[in-house]
Amino acid sequence: MSYDQWGPIDLTAPKKTAPPDVPIELGMVLEDSQSGWVGAVTRVEKSGGMHVFALEDRRGRSRSFELGHGFLLEGRPIRLTPPAARAANSGPKRTASGSVAVDGARARVARASRIWVEGKHDAELVERVWGDDLRIEGIVVEPLHGVDDLAAAVADFRPGPERRLGILVDHLVAGSKESRIAERALAVPGAAGNVLIVGHPYVDVWQAIRPQTLGIPAWPAVPRGTDWKTGILRAFGWPHATAEDIGLGWQKLLGAVRTYADLEPALLGRVEEVIDFLTA
């Protein structure tokens, strides 16, 4: 869909329904029509007010999804609905990241180690989904406001075995400017084994929100030469002329995110990798 074909979107509007509605059941074999992933339902949970479930394929690999449209049962499109109340309420309470919630747990005193992200929006999205886990682990997320001077920032941090860094970079793909910046940062003395730089392929972290979460078929294409965030808000029919407009637009998008199932796997895996690195 071209840039000027988008009409205003309303994140509060109900999504279109597609018959038939089918309650989810453990063991049910489903196909995700978007990715082609096929597997059996092994887990159903209610997290952040939404139902998410896991599909395990024949090789034992598992992937998580949110209930709703976009699934095939025996080749037929269906809308997955929650299981019976008793089944939905069974099992441990989960955080927005899908981790088992620890009742009564206090935030740990902050470690010296840090997660660095490119900007404020990246930090807010990580907090939205992984905040409960990070507080228990004592990991602080800090925005860098750009990575052009990443090597100097890493050197100033003085990484070591007790001061590790996990850094999440936007648009970290082979041959990009960001990949060269990451190489220079990893060459800083003390970085080897103590600094992990990972990235996602998206132009901006906004794109890590699944389009289905926003009720759109895909993120709009923004013409070259147009600021990406401005172009996205314009395509949505939202105010986009000022920095305040962009901030308010982001808050609308962020408000649609409830759990990890609302984000793309390309971001989920990288954030989990960073957390594992810092808490190992």
N, C-alpha and C positions, 0 to 999 in steps of 0.2 A: 504494500500500500504506500503510495507516494506521500510526501511530506504534507501536502495541502489537502489531502483527502480525509484527514482525521477530524472528527467532530469532538465536541466537549465530552469528557468522560466524567462519570459520577461514581466515586468509589463507594458511595452509600446505596447505589441502586442495586436491586436484586439481580443476580445472574439468571440468564435464561435456563429453563429447566428442559431436560430431555428424557422422555419416558424410555423404559420403565425405571422406577426407583427400586433398588435392590439392597436390602440390609447386608452389610458385610459380615462374613463368617470366617472363622479360622479354618484354614485348609482350602479355601476358595481359590481357584486358579484364575488369575486376571492378566490382562495385557494393558499396559499404559500406551494409549494410542499415539501419543506424541513421540516417545522415545523408542517404542517397540519392546520395552522390557516386559518379560513374562515371568511370573513366579506365583508361588502359593503364599497366601496370607499367613504370616507367622506371629504377628503382633498387632494389636489394635489398642490405641491409647488416646486419652483425652488430655491435651496439653495446651495451656493458654486459651482455654475456651473452645478449642477446635480438635477434631478427631484426626489423627494421623495413624498410618499403618505401614507395616513392612512387607515387602514382597521378596521372597527368597527364590532364586532361580535354581535350575537343576545342578549347577556347579557349587551351590552353597553360598553364593554371593547375595547380599541383601541390599535393598534400596528402599528409601522411605518416600511416602506420598501422602497427600491430603485427600480426605474423602471428597467426593463430588463428581463432576463430569470428567470425561476423557478416558474412560476405561471400557474394555471389551470383556464380556463374559460369554464364552463359547462363541466368539465371533460377533456378538451383538453389542452395540453401544448401550451402556447403562449409566445411571447416576447412582453412585455408591452412597448409601445412607448409613447412619450410625447403627450399631447392633442394639440389642435389647439393653435397657438401662442397667440391668444387673451385670452384664458382660462389660459394658463400657466403664463401669465404676470399679471393676476388679483390677488387681495389680497395683504396683507402687505408683505414687505420685511422681510426675515427671516435670523437669524444668523445660523452658522454651527450646533448649538445645536437644532435648530428648534424654538427658541424663536423669538418673534417679535422684529425686529431691531429698535432701537431708533435713528432716524436721528439726527446728530449733537451732540449726547450725549458725554460728556467728561468723562474721567476716574475719578472715585471717589477716594478721598484720602484713602489710604489703612487703613483698619480696623486693630485692634489688633488681631482679630481672623485670623486663618490660616487653609489652607488645607495642610496636609502633605501626601506625597506619598513616595513609597519606593526608587525610583531612578530617574535619569535624564530622562529616556525614558518614565516613567509614567507621569512625569511633562510635557514633550513635547506633549504627546498625549492629556492630559487634556487641555492644552493650545490650541492645534489645533482645538478642537471642542467647548470648553466652554470659550475660552479666551475673546471674546467680552462681554459675560455675566458677567464674573468675574471682568473685569475692571470697568464695570458700578456699580457693587456691592462693589468694593473695597476689594476684596478677593485675597490674594496672595497665590500662590501654591509654596511649598518648598519641594525639595527632601531630604529624610532622609539618603540615601545611606545605607539602611539596617535597620531592626527593632529589632535587638538583644538587644539593650539597650533602647527600647521604653519607659519603665517605668521611667528610669532616665531622658530621654528627656522631657517627660510630666511633671515631677516634676520641672525641670529647667524652663519650660515655665510658670509655675504657673497659670493654667487655672482658670477662674472665669466667672461670668455672662457677662462681657465685653471682656473677652479673651477666646474665645471658640476655640476648636480644632476639625476638622473633619479629620480623618485619614483613608486612603485607603491602605489596605494591600493585597499583592499578596497571593494566595493560602490559603485564610482564610476559612478552612473547619473544621468541628467538629473533635476533637482529634488530630489536627495537632500541630506542634511546634508553628506555628503562632497564633493559638487560645489560647494557654497558655500564650504567650507573651501579647496578647491583654487583657486577664483577669488580669494580673499583672498591666498593664498600667491603666486599669479602676479602680483599687483599690488605686491609688495615691490620696492623699488628694486634694480635689477641683475638681477632675475629674467627680464625679457624676453629671449628668445633664449638664456638660460643655464640655465633651469630647465624641465624637461619633466615634467609630471604626467600619468600614465596610470593606468588602473584596469581592473579586471575586474568582472563583474556579480555575483560570488558573495558570499554573506553572510560567508564565511570562506574563506581560501586552501585549507582542506581540500577544499572542493568542486571545486577545480581539478584534483584527481586524478580521472581517468576512472573511472566505476563499474566498467567492464570490468576495469580493473587490479586491483580488489579482489574481483572475482568476484561482484558484485551487480548487479541490473538497474538500480538507480537509487539515489541518496542518499535516505535516509529523510526523511519530512516531520516536522518538529519543531513541536509545538503552540506557539502564541503564549504568551509568558510563561515559557517554559522556556529556560534557557541553551542556546544552540545546540550547543556542543561536548558538554555534559553529555547533552543529548537524543540526539545521534548515538551516543555510546558506550553509552548505555542501550539504544537500539534494536538495537545490535550484540550486546548481551548481555555487554559488557565492563564492568569496574569503572569507576565514574564519580563517586564521592562526593567525591574530593579533587583538589587541584591536581596531586598526584603521579599519580593515576589518569589525568588528562587528558594529562599529559606522556607517560606510558607508552603511552597509546592512540595519540597522535600518532606516536610512534616506530614503532609497528606499521604505521601507514598509510604513513609515509615509507619504511619498509623495502620496501614493495611497488613503489616507484618506481625504475625502472632507467634509463630514457631519456626523451627528450622525447615519445615516442609514448605514454607513460603519462599525459600531462597534456592538459587541454582546450585547443583552439586559442585560446580567448579569453584564456588566460594566456600561452601561447607567444608569440603575436604581440606582446603588450605588453612582455614582457621583452626580446625581440629589438629592439623599437623603442627601448627605453631604452639598450641596449648600443650600438646604432648611433649614437644621439644623442651619447653620451659619447665615442665613439671616432672620430667623423667628423673 
